[in-house]
Amino acid sequence: MPRFSIIVPVFKVQGFLAECLDSVLEQSYTDLELIAVDDCSPDGCGAILDEYAARDPRVRVLHLPENVGLGRARNAGMPYATGDFLFFLDSDDTLTPGALRAIADRLDETADPEDPDVLVFDYARTYWWGGTRRNVLARVLLEAGDGTFRAAEHPEILELLMVVWNKVYRREFVEREGFAFPPGYYEDTPWTFPVMLSAERIATLDRICLAYRQRRQGNILSTTSRKHFDIHDQYERVFAFLDSRPQLASWRPYLHRKMGEHCLDILSKPDRLPESDKGEFFRLTAALFRKHRTAEPVPRELRVLEGGFTRYRAQQQADRLGKELGRRGQQVRKAAATRVKRGWSAVHEHRSPDPNLAVYSAFSHRGVLGDPAAVYHKAREIAPHIRGVWVVRGEEEAALLPDGVEHVLLDSLRYRQVTARATYFVNNVNWPGTLVKRPGSVHVHTHQGTPLKYMAADLLNKPGARHGFDVPQMLRRADRWDYSLVANRHSELVWDRAYPCHFTSLRSGSPRNDVLVRARPKDGSAVRARLGIPADHRVVLYAPTRRDYARGGHIDRIDLARFADDLGEGHTLVVRLHPSLADGPARGMGLSELHRRKVVVDATDEPHVEDLMLASDVLVTDYSALMFDYANLDRPIVLHTDDWGAYAASRGAYFDITADAPGHVAGSYRELAWLFASGAWRDEDAARLRAGFRARFCEFDDGRAAERVVRTLMLGEKAEEPAPAVPVPAQAGHDVLASS
């Protein structure tokens, strides 16, 4: 008996069907059966299903003699299911890689004393134009906790999208309760509410297991039709179910409200109902609302159902007018505020800069981070007369600032006042285009590390990589730079070419790397303790970068659970995604769930990456600039470069990192696992490669970079250029731009 019976109703999806079936049959977890129900599809779906069944004995195909609709097609497949759990997958959607393994593991985790009745997992919408958006209520899954619960104990679970395909169901529970799908549109409604309210044990999985395809055309519920009137019958079935289960009577007010909200939402959509049918739909909705009304007060937004359709239309028009007036009022207020700010700036733009005022920002105004933070802290130490003010995006970032840090909000009047008077501007990205460089000001650009991939003007020949970048505007903003900080000659050459602007390169070293150069053996202990890592564990830091050849930038190149398992006892795998991926769906593809289960440590939100480097024993990365900083620690670095050809072709690279690597290079996961299993990751060859890499790319990092910047650029002292931190090997003198 398989663990999962996956039932796939099929109708007019021949363009998407193979992708759907492959996403199931190519899962790493194979204990499944796939029951495909051909709902008398008039296209080539039936033949496609038969081909798959001929190739894979796990596939069973039912050909229905007539079209019965989505719900009843699912019903047709259920009697043939033999698995422990039912999974209803729509034939244009897909499972994400590793989804079934994650679901099975979560079920096993919560199977004491018995399996859950329902497991709810997460999903992401994937749009026809290539975009991806995670379920906006994903937090509900995390907040539900590690155990099981009833809906009454965590009612927020019912706020998730009430569909059938974001859950798996214990088959014995479904059969015992006699659940089945009704005919018509919105067939998920009278299935999902009864199931969720009846379940004694509900579990959640905070992982994106399904890609919910948003088709440009062909979505049934986005089709204009009188079939949307089916919603009334479906809710009648829900209330009939409540009538048959007196113990669930307390849910009636909640379902009464949900019914009103759902019907009004359908009515408000421009593509659901013919205009001539909207009055009738409203009247039927109002009648249903009155019929099932409870003693609970009617929510304000639903009181419109107590009046007539004319009143409803008037309310709709009033709401639209109110929103429009509010939008225009906001525009007027914003324009007035902008005029005030510009006027203030114009009045003060000719005033002499304050020689004792410095303005800092990092990573698009996210906080006290990176090189600017190192310069700021050193200035407070050796130039305390220079007042430092940080620019942050908003109140959320301001709340995270350390105590005693003066700040202004971006584009506020206070921001205009400070930037109008400051002498020193320190940033690792460009300042907004609205900031005017005033005579006498000093702009210091720190960059964000040593460049491997193409940057700025070099992207002009890489149209895919510069998608979303306005290179000419980038260069106009870079024209304000006075100084560009460099940690090595490679960076100096790259920045001179990538930014054809009038600035002076300062061979200062990278200020943020001072802490790495001066690292002591115990410096990472506090970070390890905070992250819950045993003191005696070897810490492997995995820091992949984003991919320009993939929309959204994220591709899972390594099975993290497998890697953590292969590392074995006494190891902790710490994962840090690229900051640009922190708020997208990347973590929901498995990382968050693995962190919850303590399989790995997700350190993506750690603000100071230097702390993670100090806490680790070895770095595993692909093409992240983090490797150049990490080399200062003189600890092993292993590269996983299984897509180097695609990466270099799409983004462009200044040299071949697989040939000039900081350590051993793995061209596949198998090679990566072998390097760690054999111990080769830290052998003599690894040390030799690392020494050559450090000599070339840590040349000016001597632990005094921040001090050098402050003394040279703020105090006007003459500072000696740093001596090479490591002797430069003779073979390392080739042209870094030759491959450009």
C-alpha positions in Angstrom: 0.0 0.0 0.0 1.6 3.3 -1.1 1.9 6.3 1.2 0.3 8.7 -1.3 -2.6 8.3 -3.8 -2.3 11.3 -6.1 -5.6 11.9 -8.0 -5.3 14.1 -11.1 -8.5 15.1 -12.9 -7.7 16.0 -16.5 -9.5 18.2 -19.0 -8.2 20.3 -21.8 -4.7 20.8 -20.4 -2.6 19.0 -23.0 0.0 21.8 -23.0 0.6 21.5 -19.3 -0.1 17.9 -18.5 3.3 16.4 -19.1 4.9 18.9 -16.8 2.4 18.1 -14.1 2.9 14.3 -14.4 6.7 14.6 -14.5 6.7 16.7 -11.3 5.0 13.8 -9.5 6.8 10.8 -11.1 10.3 12.4 -10.8 10.0 13.1 -7.1 12.8 11.7 -4.9 10.1 10.1 -2.8 8.6 7.3 -4.9 6.1 5.5 -2.6 3.1 6.7 -4.5 0.4 5.9 -7.0 -0.9 8.3 -9.6 -4.6 8.0 -10.6 -5.2 10.2 -13.6 -8.9 10.7 -14.5 -9.5 11.7 -18.2 -12.7 13.7 -17.9 -13.6 13.0 -21.5 -11.0 15.6 -22.6 -11.5 16.5 -26.3 -7.8 17.2 -26.9 -4.7 15.0 -26.7 -4.8 14.5 -22.9 -6.1 10.9 -23.0 -3.2 9.8 -25.3 -0.6 11.5 -23.1 -2.0 9.7 -20.0 -1.9 6.4 -21.8 1.7 6.9 -22.8 2.7 7.6 -19.2 0.8 4.6 -17.9 2.6 2.4 -20.4 6.0 3.7 -19.1 5.4 3.8 -15.4 3.4 1.1 -13.4 2.6 3.7 -10.7 0.2 5.4 -13.2 -3.4 4.3 -13.6 -5.7 6.0 -16.1 -9.5 6.2 -16.0 -11.2 7.3 -19.2 -14.7 8.7 -18.4 -17.3 8.2 -21.1 -18.6 11.8 -20.6 -17.5 15.0 -19.1 -18.6 15.3 -15.4 -16.6 18.2 -14.2 -13.7 18.7 -11.8 -15.3 17.6 -8.5 -17.0 14.4 -9.8 -13.8 13.5 -11.7 -12.0 13.5 -8.4 -14.8 11.3 -7.0 -14.3 8.9 -9.8 -10.6 8.4 -8.9 -11.1 7.9 -5.1 -12.4 4.3 -5.1 -9.2 3.2 -6.8 -7.0 4.9 -4.2 -5.1 2.5 -1.9 -2.6 4.9 -0.4 -2.5 6.1 3.2 -3.1 9.7 2.1 -5.1 11.3 -0.7 -3.6 14.2 -2.7 -5.8 16.0 -5.2 -3.5 17.7 -7.8 -4.9 19.8 -10.6 -3.5 18.9 -13.9 -2.0 22.3 -14.8 -0.2 22.6 -11.4 3.1 21.0 -10.4 4.8 19.7 -7.3 8.0 21.4 -6.4 11.2 19.2 -6.2 11.4 17.3 -2.9 7.8 18.1 -2.0 6.6 14.6 -1.3 9.7 13.8 0.8 9.0 16.9 2.9 5.3 16.0 3.3 6.1 12.4 4.2 8.7 13.5 6.8 6.3 15.9 8.3 3.6 13.2 8.5 6.0 10.9 10.2 7.0 13.6 12.6 3.4 14.1 13.8 2.3 10.4 13.6 2.4 9.9 17.4 0.0 8.3 18.3 -1.5 8.3 14.8 -1.3 10.1 11.5 -2.9 13.5 11.1 -6.3 13.6 9.4 -5.1 16.6 7.3 -1.7 18.1 6.5 -1.8 21.7 5.1 1.2 22.8 3.2 2.3 26.0 1.4 2.2 26.9 -2.3 3.3 29.7 -4.6 1.5 31.3 -7.5 3.5 31.0 -10.8 2.4 33.4 -13.4 2.3 32.9 -17.2 4.8 35.7 -17.7 7.3 34.0 -15.4 6.8 35.7 -12.0 6.4 33.8 -8.7 4.6 34.9 -5.5 4.4 32.9 -2.3 1.2 32.6 -0.4 0.8 35.8 1.5 -0.5 34.0 4.6 2.4 31.5 4.8 3.1 32.7 8.4 -0.2 30.9 9.5 1.5 27.6 8.8 4.5 28.5 10.9 2.5 29.9 13.7 0.5 26.6 14.0 3.5 25.0 15.7 5.1 21.6 15.5 2.3 19.4 16.7 -1.3 18.8 15.6 -4.5 20.7 16.5 -8.2 21.1 15.7 -9.5 24.0 13.8 -11.0 25.5 16.9 -7.6 25.6 18.5 -6.0 27.5 15.6 -8.9 29.1 13.6 -6.5 31.1 11.5 -5.9 28.0 9.5 -9.3 28.6 7.8 -8.1 32.0 6.5 -5.8 30.2 4.1 -7.1 29.7 0.6 -9.9 27.2 0.9 -8.9 24.8 -1.8 -8.4 21.1 -2.0 -4.9 21.0 -3.5 -2.9 22.5 -0.7 -3.6 19.6 1.6 -3.2 15.8 1.9 -5.9 13.8 3.6 -5.8 10.5 5.5 -7.8 8.2 3.3 -9.4 6.3 6.2 -10.6 9.6 7.6 -12.2 10.7 4.3 -13.9 7.3 3.8 -15.2 7.1 7.4 -16.7 10.6 7.1 -18.1 10.0 3.6 -16.6 13.2 2.1 -17.2 13.7 -1.6 -17.1 16.5 -4.1 -20.4 18.0 -5.4 -20.9 19.0 -9.1 -20.5 22.6 -10.3 -18.2 25.5 -9.8 -16.6 26.2 -6.3 -16.7 22.4 -5.5 -13.8 22.9 -3.1 -16.0 24.9 -0.7 -18.3 22.1 0.5 -15.3 19.7 0.7 -12.8 21.9 2.5 -14.9 23.4 5.3 -16.5 20.1 6.4 -13.1 18.4 6.2 -11.2 21.0 8.2 -14.0 21.4 10.8 -14.3 17.6 11.3 -10.6 16.8 11.5 -9.3 15.9 15.0 -5.7 16.2 14.0 -4.4 18.9 11.6 -0.7 19.4 10.9 1.0 22.1 8.9 4.1 22.2 6.7 5.8 25.6 6.2 7.2 24.7 2.8 6.2 25.5 -0.8 5.2 22.1 -2.1 3.0 23.1 -5.1 3.3 25.6 -7.9 -0.2 27.0 -8.5 -0.2 28.0 -12.2 -1.9 31.3 -13.0 -2.8 30.9 -16.7 -3.3 33.8 -19.0 -6.5 32.1 -20.3 -8.3 28.9 -19.4 -8.9 29.4 -15.7 -12.5 28.3 -15.1 -13.2 30.7 -12.2 -12.0 33.6 -14.3 -14.5 32.9 -17.0 -17.6 35.0 -17.4 -20.5 32.6 -16.9 -23.7 32.0 -15.0 -22.0 28.9 -13.5 -20.7 31.3 -10.8 -24.3 31.1 -9.4 -23.2 27.6 -8.2 -21.6 29.3 -5.2 -25.0 29.6 -3.5 -25.7 25.8 -3.7 -22.2 25.1 -2.5 -22.7 27.1 0.7 -26.1 25.5 1.2 -24.3 22.2 1.3 -21.9 23.6 3.9 -24.7 24.7 6.1 -26.5 21.4 5.6 -23.4 19.7 6.8 -23.4 21.9 10.0 -27.0 20.9 10.6 -26.0 17.3 10.5 -23.2 17.8 13.0 -24.7 19.7 16.1 -21.2 19.7 17.7 -20.1 22.1 15.0 -22.9 24.6 15.5 -20.5 27.2 17.0 -18.9 27.6 13.5 -22.1 29.0 12.0 -21.4 32.7 12.5 -17.9 32.3 11.0 -19.2 30.5 7.9 -22.1 33.0 7.6 -19.5 35.7 7.4 -17.3 33.8 5.0 -20.2 33.1 2.7 -21.1 36.8 2.5 -17.5 37.8 1.8 -17.0 35.1 -0.8 -20.2 36.0 -2.7 -19.5 39.7 -2.6 -16.0 39.0 -3.9 -17.4 37.2 -6.9 -19.8 40.0 -7.5 -17.0 42.6 -7.4 -14.9 40.9 -10.0 -15.3 42.4 -13.5 -14.8 39.0 -15.3 -17.1 36.7 -13.4 -20.7 37.6 -14.2 -22.5 39.2 -17.1 -23.6 42.7 -16.2 -27.2 41.7 -16.7 -26.9 38.9 -14.1 -25.4 40.9 -11.3 -28.7 42.1 -9.8 -30.0 38.5 -9.7 -26.8 37.3 -8.1 -27.0 39.9 -5.4 -30.6 39.1 -4.6 -29.8 35.4 -4.2 -26.8 36.2 -2.1 -28.9 38.5 0.2 -31.6 35.9 0.5 -29.0 33.2 1.5 -27.4 35.7 3.9 -30.8 36.3 5.6 -31.7 32.6 5.7 -28.6 31.7 7.6 -28.1 34.8 9.7 -27.1 34.2 13.4 -27.5 36.3 16.5 -24.0 37.7 15.9 -23.7 41.4 14.8 -23.3 41.7 11.0 -19.8 43.0 10.1 -19.8 46.5 8.7 -18.6 45.4 5.2 -21.4 42.9 4.9 -24.3 45.2 5.9 -24.8 46.1 2.3 -26.4 42.7 1.9 -29.3 43.9 4.1 -30.3 46.5 1.5 -31.2 46.2 -2.1 -29.0 46.0 -5.3 -29.4 49.7 -6.0 -28.0 50.5 -2.6 -25.1 48.1 -3.2 -24.3 49.7 -6.5 -24.4 53.2 -4.9 -22.1 52.0 -2.2 -19.7 50.5 -4.7 -19.6 53.8 -6.6 -19.1 55.8 -3.4 -16.3 53.5 -2.4 -14.6 53.9 -5.7 -15.0 57.7 -5.6 -13.6 57.7 -2.0 -10.6 55.7 -3.1 -10.0 58.0 -6.0 -10.3 61.2 -3.9 -8.0 59.6 -1.3 -5.5 58.8 -4.0 -5.6 62.3 -5.4 -5.4 63.8 -1.9 -2.3 61.7 -1.2 -0.8 62.9 -4.5 -1.5 66.5 -3.6 0.0 66.1 -0.1 3.0 64.3 -1.5 3.6 67.0 -4.2 3.3 69.7 -1.5 5.8 67.9 0.7 8.2 67.5 -2.2 8.0 71.3 -3.0 8.8 72.1 0.6 11.8 69.7 0.6 13.1 71.1 -2.7 12.6 74.6 -1.6 14.6 74.0 1.6 17.3 72.3 -0.4 17.5 75.2 -2.9 17.8 77.7 -0.1 20.7 75.8 1.6 22.5 74.3 -1.4 25.1 77.1 -1.5 25.9 77.0 2.2 29.4 75.6 3.0 29.4 71.9 4.0 29.8 71.2 7.7 33.3 69.7 8.0 32.2 67.7 11.1 29.2 66.0 9.6 29.2 62.6 7.8 26.3 60.7 6.3 26.3 56.9 6.0 24.2 54.3 4.2 24.5 50.7 3.3 22.7 48.2 1.2 20.0 50.6 0.0 19.4 52.1 3.5 19.0 48.9 5.4 21.0 49.8 8.5 24.5 49.9 10.1 26.1 47.3 7.9 29.1 46.4 5.8 32.0 48.7 4.9 30.2 51.9 5.8 29.5 50.5 9.3 33.2 49.7 9.8 34.1 53.3 8.7 31.4 54.8 11.0 32.6 52.9 14.1 36.3 53.8 13.5 35.4 57.4 13.0 33.5 57.5 16.3 36.7 56.1 17.9 39.5 58.2 16.3 37.5 61.2 15.0 34.7 61.7 17.6 34.2 65.3 16.6 32.8 64.1 13.3 29.1 63.5 13.8 27.8 60.4 11.9 24.2 60.2 10.7 22.7 57.1 9.1 20.0 57.1 6.4 17.5 54.3 6.7 14.5 53.5 4.5 11.7 53.6 7.1 10.6 53.1 10.7 11.1 49.3 10.4 14.8 49.7 9.7 15.1 52.5 12.2 13.8 50.2 15.0 16.6 47.8 14.4 19.4 50.3 14.7 21.8 49.9 17.7 21.3 52.3 20.6 22.9 55.7 20.2 22.9 55.7 16.4 21.6 59.0 15.0 19.5 58.5 11.9 17.2 60.1 9.4 14.5 58.6 7.2 15.1 58.6 3.4 13.7 61.6 1.6 12.3 63.2 4.8 12.9 66.9 5.4 15.4 66.0 8.0 17.2 63.9 5.4 17.3 66.9 3.1 18.7 69.1 5.9 21.5 66.6 6.8 22.5 65.8 3.2 22.5 69.5 2.4 25.2 70.2 5.1 27.3 67.1 5.2 30.8 66.9 4.0 31.3 63.2 4.0 29.1 60.7 2.2 29.9 57.0 2.7 27.9 54.3 0.9 28.3 50.8 -0.6 25.6 51.5 -3.2 24.8 54.7 -5.2 22.9 57.5 -3.4 19.5 58.3 -4.9 19.5 60.4 -8.0 17.8 63.3 -6.2 20.9 63.8 -4.0 22.9 66.7 -5.5 26.7 66.6 -5.0 27.7 69.9 -3.5 31.1 71.6 -3.9 33.3 70.7 -1.0 31.6 67.4 -0.2 33.5 64.1 -0.3 31.8 61.0 -1.6 33.3 57.7 -0.6 32.1 54.6 -2.4 33.0 51.3 -0.6 31.5 48.8 -3.1 30.2 45.4 -1.8 33.2 43.2 -2.3 35.6 42.0 -4.9 33.9 41.6 -8.3 33.8 38.2 -10.1 30.7 38.9 -12.2 30.4 41.8 -14.7 29.3 45.1 -13.2 28.0 48.5 -14.4 29.2 49.4 -17.9 30.5 45.9 -18.6 26.8 44.8 -18.4 26.0 46.7 -21.6 27.0 43.6 -23.6 25.0 41.3 -21.3 21.3 42.3 -21.9 19.9 39.5 -19.8 22.1 40.3 -16.8 21.3 44.0 -16.9 17.5 43.4 -16.9 16.1 45.9 -14.5 19.4 48.0 -14.4 19.6 51.4 -16.0 23.4 51.5 -16.6 23.5 55.1 -17.9 21.7 56.3 -14.8 24.0 54.1 -12.6 27.0 55.9 -14.1 25.5 59.3 -13.7 25.1 58.6 -10.0 28.7 57.2 -9.8 29.9 60.5 -11.3 29.5 61.9 -7.7 32.2 59.6 -6.3 35.4 61.1 -5.2 37.0 57.9 -3.9 36.6 54.2 -4.7 37.9 51.8 -2.0 39.7 48.7 -3.3 41.1 45.6 -1.6 43.3 44.4 -4.5 44.6 45.4 -7.9 42.0 43.3 -9.6 39.2 45.4 -8.1 41.0 48.6 -9.0 41.2 47.5 -12.7 37.6 46.4 -12.8 36.1 49.5 -11.2 38.2 51.8 -13.4 36.7 50.1 -16.5 33.2 49.3 -15.2 32.7 52.8 -13.9 34.2 55.3 -16.4 33.9 58.2 -14.0 36.1 60.7 -12.3 37.2 59.2 -9.0 40.4 58.3 -7.3 41.0 54.7 -6.2 42.1 54.3 -2.6 44.1 51.2 -1.9 42.7 51.0 1.5 41.5 47.4 1.9 37.9 46.5 2.7 36.9 48.1 6.1 34.4 45.4 6.9 37.2 42.8 6.6 39.3 44.3 9.4 37.5 42.0 11.8 38.3 39.0 9.7 42.0 39.8 9.4 42.2 40.3 13.1 40.1 37.3 14.0 41.0 35.2 17.0 40.1 31.5 17.4 37.2 32.2 19.8 35.7 35.2 18.0 32.8 33.1 16.6 31.8 31.4 19.9 29.1 33.9 20.9 27.5 33.7 17.4 27.6 29.9 17.5 25.9 29.9 20.9 23.2 32.4 19.7 22.4 30.2 16.7 22.2 27.1 18.9 25.2 25.4 17.4 27.1 23.0 19.7 30.5 24.3 20.6 32.3 21.1 19.4 30.6 21.0 16.0 32.4 21.8 12.7 30.4 24.5 11.0 30.0 24.5 7.3 28.7 27.8 5.9 26.9 27.4 2.6 26.4 30.8 0.8 25.1 30.5 -2.8 24.6 33.5 -5.0 21.7 34.4 -7.2 21.4 33.4 -10.9 20.7 35.9 -13.6 19.6 33.2 -16.0 16.7 32.3 -13.8 13.7 34.5 -13.2 13.6 35.4 -9.5 17.3 34.5 -9.2 17.0 31.3 -7.2 17.8 27.8 -8.2 18.3 24.9 -5.7 21.7 23.6 -6.7 22.1 21.4 -3.7 19.7 19.2 -1.8 20.3 20.7 1.6 18.9 17.8 3.6 21.0 15.4 1.8 24.1 17.5 2.2 23.5 17.9 6.0 23.0 14.2 6.3 26.2 13.4 4.3 28.2 15.7 6.4 27.4 13.5 9.3 27.4 13.7 13.1 29.4 16.6 14.6 28.7 19.0 11.7 26.2 21.9 11.4 25.2 23.2 8.0 24.5 26.9 8.1 22.8 28.4 5.1 22.8 32.0 4.0 20.9 32.9 0.9 21.8 36.0 -1.2 20.1 39.0 0.5 18.1 39.7 -2.6 16.4 36.3 -2.1 15.5 36.7 1.6 12.0 38.0 1.0 11.1 35.8 -2.0 9.9 32.2 -2.2 13.4 30.7 -2.1 13.3 30.0 1.7 9.8 28.4 1.4 11.1 25.8 -1.0 12.5 23.8 1.9 15.0 25.9 3.8 12.5 27.2 6.4 11.2 23.8 7.1 14.7 22.3 7.4 15.5 25.1 9.9 12.4 24.3 11.9 13.4 20.7 12.1 17.0 21.6 13.0 18.4 19.9 10.0 20.2 23.1 9.0 20.5 26.6 10.4 18.9 29.3 8.2 21.1 32.4 8.8 19.7 34.4 5.9 18.3 37.0 8.3 21.6 37.5 10.2 22.4 41.1 9.6 26.2 40.8 9.9 27.6 38.2 7.5 31.0 38.8 9.1 29.7 37.1 12.3 28.7 34.0 10.3 32.1 33.8 8.7 33.8 34.0 12.1 31.6 31.3 13.4 32.3 28.8 10.6 35.1 26.4 9.9 34.7 26.1 6.1 32.9 28.0 3.4 31.0 26.3 0.6 29.8 28.6 -2.2 29.5 28.9 -5.9 30.3 32.4 -7.3 29.5 34.6 -4.3 31.8 37.5 -3.6 31.8 36.3 0.0 34.7 34.0 -0.9 37.1 36.9 -1.4 36.3 38.2 2.1 36.4 34.7 3.7 39.9 34.1 2.3 41.1 36.6 4.9 40.4 34.0 7.6 42.7 31.5 5.9 40.1 28.8 6.4 39.1 26.2 3.7 36.8 27.3 0.9 35.1 24.8 -1.4 33.4 25.8 -4.6 30.4 24.0 -6.1 30.3 25.1 -9.7 28.0 22.6 -11.5 26.5 25.5 -13.7 29.6 27.6 -14.2 29.0 27.6 -18.0 25.5 28.9 -17.7 26.4 31.4 -15.0 29.4 32.9 -16.9 27.5 33.0 -20.2 24.5 34.8 -18.7 26.2 37.2 -16.3 29.7 37.5 -17.6 32.8 36.9 -15.4 36.2 38.7 -15.2 38.1 35.4 -14.8 37.4 31.7 -14.6 36.9 31.0 -10.9 37.1 27.2 -11.6 40.7 27.7 -12.8 41.8 30.3 -10.2 39.9 28.9 -7.2 40.4 29.5 -3.5 40.2 25.8 -2.8 38.9 22.6 -4.3 36.3 22.8 -7.0 33.3 20.4 -7.3 31.6 20.1 -10.6 28.8 18.0 -9.2 27.2 17.2 -5.9 28.8 13.8 -5.9 32.2 15.5 -6.1 31.2 17.9 -3.3 30.2 15.1 -1.0 33.4 13.2 -1.8 35.6 16.2 -0.8 34.0 16.2 2.6 33.8 12.5 3.1 37.5 12.0 2.2 38.8 15.1 4.0 40.3 16.5 0.9 38.5 19.8 1.5 41.3 20.8 3.9 44.4 19.0 2.4 47.7 20.5 1.3 46.3 21.3 -2.2 43.4 23.2 -0.6 45.9 25.2 1.5 48.1 25.9 -1.6 45.2 27.1 -3.7 44.0 29.3 -0.8 47.4 30.9 -0.3 47.6 31.9 -4.0 44.0 33.3 -3.9 44.7 35.3 -0.7 47.8 36.8 -2.2 45.9 38.0 -5.2 42.6 39.1 -3.7 43.4 40.0 -0.1 46.4 42.1 -1.1 45.4 45.4 0.8 43.5 43.8 3.7 45.8 44.3 6.6 43.2 44.9 9.3 43.6 48.7 9.2 41.3 49.6 6.3 38.7 51.5 8.3 41.4 53.5 10.1 43.1 54.3 6.8 39.9 55.6 5.3 39.1 57.8 8.3 42.7 59.2 8.7 43.2 59.8 5.0 39.8 61.1 3.8 38.3 62.6 7.0 41.3 63.8 9.1 43.5 64.7 6.1 46.5 62.6 7.4 48.9 60.9 5.0 48.6 57.2 5.5 51.0 54.6 4.0 49.6 52.3 1.4 49.1 48.8 2.9 51.8 46.3 2.2 50.6 43.0 0.6 49.1 40.9 3.3 50.5 37.7 1.6 53.4 37.5 -0.8 52.2 37.5 -4.4 53.1 34.3 -6.2 54.8 34.8 -9.6 52.1 32.8 -11.5 49.3 35.1 -10.3 50.2 38.0 -12.5 48.0 37.4 -15.6 45.5 39.9 -16.9 42.2 39.7 -14.9 40.3 41.3 -17.7 41.5 39.1 -20.5 38.3 37.1 -20.6 36.2 40.2 -20.9 
